[in-house]
């Protein structure tokens, strides 16, 4: 399993991208030789080759997100958990991420997307789960989940509990 829940989780801001990729890989028990063979491809996917030696504390939030996403998918997880972190990237990079999601799904993997973007849920999700204060309030079709999410009566009942 790989996750992108918090921007920069697991990265050391004092280290550059390459050093952080080694750190990230080692945390996932990848041999140094494997990490070395993957660094160029990860940086290319993230479109950060020109910034590979720059400490990531100087990265924009979009650069940070691209590096984090590229590192997470390189682990080739069976389950990818992604928070709304990808909202900081540009549209073209978001399209690349969606291609990865579809590739993972085509391989029988699971992509869990935590989002408030109901249009994305309606268009892309197979199954939706509504949460309120950490409690599951609905699990089922994306259309029904979106309708409930947008229903002021439903939301007011949740707020009252």
Secondary structure as a PSIPRED ss2 file (coil, helix, strand):
# PSIPRED VFORMAT (PSIPRED V4.0)

   1 X C   1.000  0.000  0.000
   2 X E   0.000  0.000  1.000
   3 X E   0.000  0.000  1.000
   4 X E   0.000  0.000  1.000
   5 X C   1.000  0.000  0.000
   6 X C   1.000  0.000  0.000
   7 X C   1.000  0.000  0.000
   8 X C   1.000  0.000  0.000
   9 X C   1.000  0.000  0.000
  10 X C   1.000  0.000  0.000
  11 X C   1.000  0.000  0.000
  12 X C   1.000  0.000  0.000
  13 X C   1.000  0.000  0.000
  14 X C   1.000  0.000  0.000
  15 X C   1.000  0.000  0.000
  16 X E   0.000  0.000  1.000
  17 X H   0.000  1.000  0.000
  18 X H   0.000  1.000  0.000
  19 X H   0.000  1.000  0.000
  20 X H   0.000  1.000  0.000
  21 X H   0.000  1.000  0.000
  22 X H   0.000  1.000  0.000
  23 X H   0.000  1.000  0.000
  24 X H   0.000  1.000  0.000
  25 X H   0.000  1.000  0.000
  26 X H   0.000  1.000  0.000
  27 X H   0.000  1.000  0.000
  28 X C   1.000  0.000  0.000
  29 X C   1.000  0.000  0.000
  30 X C   1.000  0.000  0.000
  31 X C   1.000  0.000  0.000
  32 X H   0.000  1.000  0.000
  33 X H   0.000  1.000  0.000
  34 X H   0.000  1.000  0.000
  35 X H   0.000  1.000  0.000
  36 X H   0.000  1.000  0.000
  37 X H   0.000  1.000  0.000
  38 X H   0.000  1.000  0.000
  39 X H   0.000  1.000  0.000
  40 X H   0.000  1.000  0.000
  41 X H   0.000  1.000  0.000
  42 X H   0.000  1.000  0.000
  43 X H   0.000  1.000  0.000
  44 X H   0.000  1.000  0.000
  45 X H   0.000  1.000  0.000
  46 X H   0.000  1.000  0.000
  47 X C   1.000  0.000  0.000
  48 X C   1.000  0.000  0.000
  49 X H   0.000  1.000  0.000
  50 X H   0.000  1.000  0.000
  51 X H   0.000  1.000  0.000
  52 X C   1.000  0.000  0.000
  53 X C   1.000  0.000  0.000
  54 X C   1.000  0.000  0.000
  55 X E   0.000  0.000  1.000
  56 X H   0.000  1.000  0.000
  57 X H   0.000  1.000  0.000
  58 X H   0.000  1.000  0.000
  59 X C   1.000  0.000  0.000
  60 X C   1.000  0.000  0.000
  61 X H   0.000  1.000  0.000
  62 X H   0.000  1.000  0.000
  63 X H   0.000  1.000  0.000
  64 X H   0.000  1.000  0.000
  65 X H   0.000  1.000  0.000
  66 X H   0.000  1.000  0.000
  67 X H   0.000  1.000  0.000
  68 X H   0.000  1.000  0.000
  69 X H   0.000  1.000  0.000
  70 X H   0.000  1.000  0.000
  71 X H   0.000  1.000  0.000
  72 X H   0.000  1.000  0.000
  73 X H   0.000  1.000  0.000
  74 X H   0.000  1.000  0.000
  75 X C   1.000  0.000  0.000
  76 X C   1.000  0.000  0.000
  77 X C   1.000  0.000  0.000
  78 X C   1.000  0.000  0.000
  79 X E   0.000  0.000  1.000
  80 X E   0.000  0.000  1.000
  81 X E   0.000  0.000  1.000
  82 X E   0.000  0.000  1.000
  83 X C   1.000  0.000  0.000
  84 X H   0.000  1.000  0.000
  85 X H   0.000  1.000  0.000
  86 X H   0.000  1.000  0.000
  87 X H   0.000  1.000  0.000
  88 X H   0.000  1.000  0.000
  89 X C   1.000  0.000  0.000
  90 X C   1.000  0.000  0.000
  91 X H   0.000  1.000  0.000
  92 X H   0.000  1.000  0.000
  93 X H   0.000  1.000  0.000
  94 X H   0.000  1.000  0.000
  95 X H   0.000  1.000  0.000
  96 X H   0.000  1.000  0.000
  97 X H   0.000  1.000  0.000
  98 X H   0.000  1.000  0.000
  99 X H   0.000  1.000  0.000
 100 X H   0.000  1.000  0.000
 101 X H   0.000  1.000  0.000
 102 X H   0.000  1.000  0.000
 103 X H   0.000  1.000  0.000
 104 X H   0.000  1.000  0.000
 105 X H   0.000  1.000  0.000
 106 X H   0.000  1.000  0.000
 107 X C   1.000  0.000  0.000
 108 X C   1.000  0.000  0.000
 109 X C   1.000  0.000  0.000
 110 X E   0.000  0.000  1.000
 111 X E   0.000  0.000  1.000
 112 X E   0.000  0.000  1.000
 113 X E   0.000  0.000  1.000
 114 X C   1.000  0.000  0.000
 115 X C   1.000  0.000  0.000
 116 X C   1.000  0.000  0.000
 117 X C   1.000  0.000  0.000
 118 X H   0.000  1.000  0.000
 119 X H   0.000  1.000  0.000
 120 X H   0.000  1.000  0.000
 121 X H   0.000  1.000  0.000
 122 X H   0.000  1.000  0.000
 123 X H   0.000  1.000  0.000
 124 X H   0.000  1.000  0.000
 125 X C   1.000  0.000  0.000
 126 X C   1.000  0.000  0.000
 127 X C   1.000  0.000  0.000
 128 X E   0.000  0.000  1.000
 129 X E   0.000  0.000  1.000
 130 X E   0.000  0.000  1.000
 131 X E   0.000  0.000  1.000
 132 X E   0.000  0.000  1.000
 133 X C   1.000  0.000  0.000
 134 X C   1.000  0.000  0.000
 135 X E   0.000  0.000  1.000
 136 X E   0.000  0.000  1.000
 137 X E   0.000  0.000  1.000
 138 X E   0.000  0.000  1.000
 139 X E   0.000  0.000  1.000
 140 X E   0.000  0.000  1.000
 141 X C   1.000  0.000  0.000
 142 X H   0.000  1.000  0.000
 143 X H   0.000  1.000  0.000
 144 X H   0.000  1.000  0.000
 145 X H   0.000  1.000  0.000
 146 X H   0.000  1.000  0.000
 147 X H   0.000  1.000  0.000
 148 X H   0.000  1.000  0.000
 149 X H   0.000  1.000  0.000
 150 X H   0.000  1.000  0.000
 151 X C   1.000  0.000  0.000
 152 X H   0.000  1.000  0.000
 153 X H   0.000  1.000  0.000
 154 X H   0.000  1.000  0.000
 155 X H   0.000  1.000  0.000
 156 X H   0.000  1.000  0.000
 157 X H   0.000  1.000  0.000
 158 X H   0.000  1.000  0.000
 159 X H   0.000  1.000  0.000
 160 X H   0.000  1.000  0.000
 161 X C   1.000  0.000  0.000
